[in-house]
Amino acid sequence: MKTQAQVLVAFKQPLQMQAFDLSPLGEGEVLVRVTYAGVCGSDLHMASGEDPRTPLPIILGHEGVGEVVEVAGEKRSVGGRTLEAGMPILWNRGVVCGRCFFCTHGQPHLCPERFVYGIHRGVDVPPHVNGCYSQYLPLDARTDILIIDDVPAEHHKTLVTASCSGATAAHAFDHFEPAGGETVVVQGVGPLGCFMLALARDCGAERIVAVDLAAARLDLARRFGATHTLNCQETSAQERRQAVRDLTDGRGADAVYEAVGKASVVREGLGLVRPGGRYVTAGFGQPGGTMEWDVFADLVRPDLRYVGVWVSHTRHMERAVALMKRNLDDFARMITHTMPLADANAAHDLMRRGEAMKVALEP
């Protein structure tokens, strides 16, 4: 059996459609027909050579939903159900060993053997098809899988962001979850930021401020819970800081969540937090620059709690899916374009130009 897949052969060059033979499955492995593959901002960074983890050649795509084609032996979902051919599924993009210190101490996302579909393994690593930009994808036996047959078929595409942006946002809220009545700022309202807005609303935050430079994204942000918006094209950093102060009797926000992945955004965000508040940065999927800061003035004297968020694991994906199920129509608006797999290069171009928030490729 063969599959067609889009392959990144060289940085800053178009993806190439290639055919691959699918190897026989090993015990516990699952062959999936990919119904939708999400185009993530990380894919664009990888294609441009900005992510030092990227091996070449590689099949990109770490966001996927699909349908079970074949199961070797028995494989159960996270909920304990036996997987069978024809079942619609969503899988955790990251696969861990399950044995190391981190896996056995509640931090599997830090597993030193962790790999991510479409990021860490090139086509030279068996089973060679290791990314979601493919018609079919064999899933490692250790992959955590959710069955999504309780979600209407037209919304399976909607869930494509759950294991990446959704799970990462849920991980951020694992660290610092706003209390009812608090003021929250979200810097950047792409898919990751929209999940953060929805989670803040779900937690009962009273004032939720969305900061971005795209008016269309700020309009969408209100659907996800933003009560106030600040457009970076129309305001200066000082004006944004003052706006947050004005909302909070001069204190600053109780919690600020970063979802952009640029050091300059972090530098600004530290000035939006009140003394004793929380700053959470989750937007760095790859290096995003450096900044100067005064440890005393920025961290110690304001008694700031600062945390960096690295990726996510299955429990975070489950929380994201649960949130999405309660708001499917809103999250569906995140998928602005659906395109065939053959048009993956055009999809990348759309997102680079800022004309698409999220593209779902349909193999």
TIMARDO-367501 format. One record per residue (C-alpha): residue number from 1; x, y, z. Coordinates in nm, 2 decimals, always signed. Last residue first. Example, Ala and Ser with C-alpha at 12.3 -4.5 7.8 and 13.67 -1.06 7.14 Angstrom:
% residues 2
2;+1.37;-0.11;+0.71
1;+1.23;-0.45;+0.78
END
This chain:
% residues 363
363;-0.57;+1.46;+0.19
362;-0.76;+1.76;+0.33
361;-0.53;+2.04;+0.45
360;-0.68;+2.26;+0.72
359;-0.56;+2.62;+0.71
358;-0.56;+2.83;+1.02
357;-0.57;+3.21;+1.05
356;-0.55;+3.28;+0.68
355;-0.46;+3.60;+0.49
354;-0.16;+3.67;+0.71
353;+0.08;+3.67;+0.41
352;+0.27;+3.38;+0.56
351;-0.06;+3.20;+0.62
350;-0.17;+3.22;+0.26
349;+0.18;+3.12;+0.14
348;+0.18;+2.81;+0.35
347;-0.16;+2.71;+0.21
346;-0.04;+2.77;-0.14
345;+0.25;+2.53;-0.07
344;+0.01;+2.27;+0.07
343;-0.21;+2.28;-0.24
342;-0.18;+1.90;-0.32
341;-0.31;+1.83;+0.03
340;-0.64;+1.98;-0.07
339;-0.75;+2.31;+0.09
338;-0.97;+2.42;+0.38
337;-0.95;+2.78;+0.48
336;-1.05;+3.00;+0.78
335;-1.03;+2.73;+1.04
334;-1.06;+2.94;+1.35
333;-1.43;+3.00;+1.29
332;-1.49;+2.63;+1.38
331;-1.37;+2.72;+1.73
330;-1.68;+2.94;+1.78
329;-1.92;+2.68;+1.64
328;-1.77;+2.40;+1.85
327;-1.80;+2.58;+2.18
326;-1.88;+2.31;+2.44
325;-1.70;+2.05;+2.24
324;-1.40;+2.28;+2.22
323;-1.35;+2.30;+2.59
322;-1.36;+1.93;+2.63
321;-1.11;+1.89;+2.34
320;-0.88;+2.14;+2.51
319;-0.90;+1.96;+2.84
318;-0.82;+1.63;+2.67
317;-0.53;+1.78;+2.49
316;-0.39;+1.90;+2.83
315;-0.43;+1.55;+2.98
314;-0.24;+1.41;+2.68
313;+0.07;+1.62;+2.70
312;+0.19;+1.97;+2.64
311;+0.45;+2.19;+2.47
310;+0.70;+2.39;+2.69
309;+0.55;+2.66;+2.91
308;+0.77;+2.92;+3.07
307;+0.67;+3.06;+3.41
306;+0.70;+3.39;+3.59
305;+0.56;+3.47;+3.93
304;+0.63;+3.83;+4.00
303;+0.72;+3.96;+4.35
302;+0.72;+4.31;+4.20
301;+1.07;+4.37;+4.35
300;+1.21;+4.03;+4.24
299;+1.10;+4.00;+3.88
298;+1.12;+4.31;+3.67
297;+1.30;+4.55;+3.89
296;+1.54;+4.31;+4.06
295;+1.60;+4.09;+3.75
294;+1.64;+4.39;+3.53
293;+1.57;+4.27;+3.17
292;+1.74;+4.26;+2.84
291;+1.59;+4.06;+2.56
290;+1.66;+3.77;+2.33
289;+1.52;+3.63;+2.01
288;+1.23;+3.39;+1.93
287;+1.39;+3.04;+1.93
286;+1.13;+2.77;+1.85
285;+0.78;+2.68;+1.97
284;+0.79;+2.99;+2.18
283;+0.43;+3.11;+2.24
282;+0.38;+2.98;+2.59
281;+0.49;+3.26;+2.82
280;+0.31;+3.29;+3.15
279;+0.33;+3.60;+3.37
278;+0.16;+3.60;+3.70
277;+0.08;+3.88;+3.95
276;+0.23;+3.98;+4.29
275;+0.28;+4.34;+4.16
274;+0.05;+4.39;+3.86
273;+0.14;+4.25;+3.52
272;+0.15;+4.47;+3.21
271;+0.51;+4.56;+3.23
270;+0.62;+4.20;+3.19
269;+0.42;+4.19;+2.87
268;+0.63;+4.45;+2.69
267;+0.95;+4.25;+2.73
266;+0.77;+3.93;+2.66
265;+0.65;+4.08;+2.33
264;+1.00;+4.19;+2.24
263;+1.12;+3.83;+2.30
262;+0.89;+3.69;+2.03
261;+0.69;+3.37;+2.05
260;+0.34;+3.51;+2.01
259;+0.11;+3.36;+2.27
258;+0.20;+3.54;+2.59
257;-0.04;+3.50;+2.89
256;-0.07;+3.79;+3.14
255;-0.22;+3.74;+3.48
254;-0.35;+3.97;+3.75
253;-0.33;+4.26;+3.51
252;-0.19;+4.60;+3.62
251;-0.24;+4.80;+3.94
250;-0.36;+5.14;+3.83
249;-0.72;+5.09;+3.92
248;-0.73;+4.78;+3.71
247;-0.89;+4.89;+3.38
246;-0.69;+5.21;+3.37
245;-0.36;+5.02;+3.42
244;-0.44;+4.79;+3.13
243;-0.50;+5.10;+2.91
242;-0.18;+5.26;+3.04
241;+0.03;+4.96;+2.94
240;-0.13;+4.96;+2.59
239;-0.06;+5.34;+2.56
238;+0.30;+5.28;+2.66
237;+0.34;+5.00;+2.40
236;+0.20;+5.23;+2.14
235;-0.15;+5.20;+1.99
234;-0.31;+5.18;+1.65
233;-0.11;+4.90;+1.48
232;-0.08;+4.72;+1.82
231;-0.46;+4.69;+1.84
230;-0.59;+4.66;+2.19
229;-0.91;+4.47;+2.26
228;-1.14;+4.46;+2.56
227;-1.40;+4.20;+2.68
226;-1.23;+3.91;+2.51
225;-1.42;+3.59;+2.55
224;-1.37;+3.37;+2.24
223;-1.62;+3.55;+2.03
222;-1.44;+3.88;+2.12
221;-1.12;+3.74;+1.99
220;-1.27;+3.71;+1.64
219;-1.28;+4.09;+1.61
218;-0.93;+4.10;+1.74
217;-0.82;+3.86;+1.48
216;-0.98;+4.07;+1.20
215;-0.81;+4.38;+1.33
214;-0.46;+4.23;+1.31
213;-0.19;+4.37;+1.54
212;-0.28;+4.18;+1.85
211;-0.37;+4.23;+2.22
210;-0.67;+4.07;+2.38
209;-0.79;+4.19;+2.72
208;-1.01;+3.97;+2.94
207;-1.19;+4.15;+3.22
206;-1.40;+3.94;+3.46
205;-1.21;+3.61;+3.45
204;-1.45;+3.32;+3.52
203;-1.24;+3.02;+3.45
202;-1.42;+2.95;+3.13
201;-1.36;+3.30;+3.01
200;-0.99;+3.25;+3.08
199;-1.00;+2.92;+2.89
198;-1.17;+3.08;+2.59
197;-0.91;+3.36;+2.58
196;-0.63;+3.11;+2.61
195;-0.77;+2.91;+2.33
194;-0.79;+3.22;+2.12
193;-0.42;+3.30;+2.20
192;-0.30;+2.96;+2.07
191;-0.51;+2.99;+1.75
190;-0.39;+3.34;+1.68
189;-0.47;+3.60;+1.94
188;-0.14;+3.75;+2.04
187;-0.07;+3.88;+2.39
186;-0.35;+3.76;+2.62
185;-0.43;+3.99;+2.92
184;-0.63;+3.87;+3.22
183;-0.81;+4.07;+3.49
182;-0.96;+3.87;+3.78
181;-1.32;+3.83;+3.89
180;-1.32;+3.46;+3.91
179;-0.97;+3.31;+3.96
178;-0.72;+3.28;+3.68
177;-0.55;+2.95;+3.63
176;-0.17;+2.96;+3.66
175;+0.04;+2.66;+3.59
174;-0.23;+2.43;+3.45
173;-0.35;+2.73;+3.25
172;-0.03;+2.72;+3.04
171;-0.08;+2.35;+2.99
170;-0.43;+2.42;+2.86
169;-0.29;+2.67;+2.62
168;-0.04;+2.41;+2.49
167;-0.32;+2.15;+2.45
166;-0.53;+2.39;+2.25
165;-0.26;+2.51;+2.03
164;-0.12;+2.17;+1.95
163;-0.34;+1.86;+2.02
162;-0.67;+2.06;+1.99
161;-0.60;+2.24;+1.66
160;-0.74;+1.97;+1.43
159;-1.06;+1.96;+1.64
158;-1.25;+2.19;+1.40
157;-1.19;+1.95;+1.11
156;-1.38;+1.68;+1.30
155;-1.66;+1.94;+1.32
154;-1.85;+1.84;+1.01
153;-1.85;+1.48;+1.14
152;-2.04;+1.58;+1.45
151;-1.84;+1.50;+1.77
150;-1.93;+1.20;+1.98
149;-1.73;+0.98;+1.74
148;-1.41;+1.15;+1.86
147;-1.20;+0.86;+1.98
146;-0.90;+0.99;+2.16
145;-0.55;+0.84;+2.10
144;-0.23;+0.84;+2.30
143;+0.06;+0.72;+2.08
142;+0.27;+0.45;+2.23
141;+0.20;+0.20;+1.95
140;+0.34;+0.45;+1.70
139;+0.08;+0.58;+1.45
138;+0.11;+0.50;+1.08
137;-0.01;+0.79;+0.87
136;-0.21;+0.79;+0.55
135;-0.29;+1.06;+0.30
134;+0.01;+1.26;+0.41
133;+0.09;+1.60;+0.55
132;+0.04;+1.45;+0.89
131;+0.40;+1.36;+0.95
130;+0.61;+1.05;+1.01
129;+0.59;+0.85;+0.69
128;+0.94;+0.69;+0.70
127;+0.83;+0.39;+0.92
126;+1.12;+0.41;+0.98
125;+1.35;+0.71;+1.00
124;+1.50;+0.83;+0.67
123;+1.17;+1.03;+0.60
122;+1.26;+1.27;+0.88
121;+1.16;+1.24;+1.24
120;+1.15;+1.53;+1.49
119;+0.88;+1.77;+1.37
118;+0.60;+1.61;+1.16
117;+0.49;+1.37;+1.44
116;+0.65;+1.47;+1.76
115;+0.92;+1.28;+1.95
114;+0.98;+1.24;+2.32
113;+1.29;+1.04;+2.42
112;+1.41;+1.30;+2.67
111;+1.06;+1.31;+2.83
110;+0.98;+1.67;+2.92
109;+0.62;+1.64;+2.80
108;+0.59;+1.34;+3.04
107;+0.60;+1.57;+3.34
106;+0.40;+1.38;+3.61
105;+0.68;+1.20;+3.78
104;+0.69;+0.87;+3.60
103;+0.72;+1.03;+3.25
102;+0.98;+1.27;+3.38
101;+1.20;+1.01;+3.54
100;+1.19;+0.78;+3.24
99;+0.95;+0.49;+3.17
98;+0.65;+0.61;+2.96
97;+0.87;+0.66;+2.65
96;+0.69;+0.96;+2.50
95;+0.49;+1.03;+2.19
94;+0.39;+1.39;+2.11
93;+0.12;+1.49;+1.86
92;-0.15;+1.34;+2.08
91;-0.41;+1.17;+1.86
90;-0.75;+1.25;+1.73
89;-0.98;+0.97;+1.61
88;-1.27;+0.88;+1.38
87;-1.34;+0.51;+1.40
86;-1.37;+0.32;+1.07
85;-1.14;+0.03;+1.17
84;-1.16;-0.05;+1.54
83;-0.99;+0.09;+1.85
82;-1.08;-0.07;+2.18
81;-1.22;+0.18;+2.42
80;-1.02;+0.26;+2.74
79;-1.08;+0.63;+2.75
78;-0.72;+0.70;+2.63
77;-0.80;+0.48;+2.34
76;-0.71;+0.11;+2.33
75;-0.49;-0.09;+2.09
74;-0.52;-0.46;+2.02
73;-0.33;-0.65;+1.76
72;-0.22;-0.44;+1.46
71;-0.49;-0.19;+1.40
70;-0.61;-0.09;+1.05
69;-0.78;+0.20;+0.87
68;-0.87;+0.42;+1.17
67;-1.00;+0.76;+1.06
66;-0.83;+1.09;+1.09
65;-0.74;+1.40;+1.28
64;-0.41;+1.58;+1.26
63;-0.18;+1.85;+1.39
62;+0.19;+1.76;+1.37
61;+0.24;+1.82;+1.00
60;+0.56;+1.81;+0.80
59;+0.70;+1.52;+0.60
58;+1.07;+1.55;+0.63
57;+1.39;+1.56;+0.41
56;+1.56;+1.70;+0.61
55;+1.57;+1.71;+0.98
54;+1.42;+2.01;+1.17
53;+1.53;+2.06;+1.53
52;+1.70;+2.39;+1.46
51;+1.37;+2.56;+1.38
50;+1.42;+2.87;+1.16
49;+1.48;+2.68;+0.84
48;+1.20;+2.85;+0.65
47;+1.00;+2.52;+0.62
46;+1.04;+2.48;+1.00
45;+0.91;+2.83;+1.08
44;+0.62;+2.77;+0.84
43;+0.53;+2.44;+1.01
42;+0.55;+2.61;+1.35
41;+0.28;+2.85;+1.24
40;+0.06;+2.54;+1.21
39;-0.11;+2.40;+0.90
38;-0.36;+2.15;+1.03
37;-0.40;+1.81;+0.87
36;-0.75;+1.68;+0.80
35;-0.89;+1.34;+0.71
34;-0.57;+1.15;+0.76
33;-0.63;+0.78;+0.70
32;-0.48;+0.62;+1.00
31;-0.28;+0.30;+1.04
30;-0.25;+0.20;+1.41
29;+0.04;+0.03;+1.59
28;-0.02;-0.20;+1.88
27;+0.20;-0.48;+1.75
26;+0.39;-0.36;+1.44
25;+0.23;-0.24;+1.12
24;+0.35;-0.35;+0.78
23;+0.54;-0.07;+0.60
22;+0.36;+0.19;+0.39
21;+0.54;+0.25;+0.06
20;+0.59;+0.62;-0.01
19;+0.49;+0.85;-0.29
18;+0.61;+1.21;-0.32
17;+0.45;+1.56;-0.34
16;+0.73;+1.82;-0.31
15;+0.72;+2.11;-0.06
14;+0.84;+2.44;-0.21
13;+1.19;+2.57;-0.11
12;+1.28;+2.80;+0.18
11;+1.45;+2.50;+0.35
10;+1.51;+2.19;+0.14
9;+1.33;+1.86;+0.09
8;+1.01;+1.94;+0.28
7;+0.79;+1.65;+0.17
6;+0.41;+1.65;+0.09
5;+0.28;+1.30;+0.11
4;+0.11;+1.04;-0.12
3;+0.06;+0.70;+0.04
2;+0.13;+0.35;-0.09
1;+0.00;+0.00;+0.00
END
